[in-house]
Amino acid sequence: MPKTDVPPRWDRKMQQRLARGEAAALSELYDRFASLVHGLAHRVVGDEHADAVTRDVFAHVWEHPDSYDPAQEPLRTWLAALTSRLAVRRLRTTKTAALARGGPGTAEDLERTVRDASVAARADYIVQSMPAPLRAALELAYFQRRDYRQTAADLGVTDDEARRRLRLGLQLLATAHDTGAPGAPPGIGGAA
């Protein structure tokens, strides 16, 4: 079943606990979001570096808890953007190092790989930051291969509402290729 968004109150309390240095808060945060972070990282950097990016994300959260502002966005969205930014950075670093060692490919190949990974990261960020009803409709349609009528029945909404949610969700996803779009998280897009 689709997950519901974490309440903003929980986000504020979590940020406060992390700022106080509560290790239990980091553990709770990891338990709740590690699969999300790892999945997003895997999408950008693959198996070899996804674990390292996941560690980097949670290390950043632990070392800089005040870099998250609950008033700006949900914690889930902020973690998705942070993961995307760190994953694209790691991809660029590893590919650049491979080229410097005389590995296969060219600088153009590197830029194409980074650009493609940036688009994938942006798409993941968009999905994670869209409202839960849109995300739930897209998850049903894409992962469970439901048509709009089945999606409507599963969500307990009208057919028109299911079509509206799917249309809006797809319109948001279509912006993933707009790397200079307003509202793009830092580091996602052409210059990571």
BELSULKA-V838980 format. One record per run of one state. SS is the DSSP state (h for helix, s for strand, l for the rest). FROM is the first residue (numbers start at 0). TO is the last residue. If there is no record, write none. Layout:
BEGIN
ss = {SS & SS}
from = {FROM & FROM}
to = {TO & TO}
END
This chain:
BEGIN
ss = {l & h & l & h & l & h & l & h & l & h & l & h & l & h & l & h & l & h & l}
from = {0 & 7 & 19 & 22 & 45 & 46 & 63 & 64 & 67 & 74 & 100 & 106 & 129 & 131 & 143 & 147 & 155 & 158 & 177}
to = {6 & 18 & 21 & 44 & 45 & 62 & 63 & 66 & 73 & 99 & 105 & 128 & 130 & 142 & 146 & 154 & 157 & 176 & 191}
END
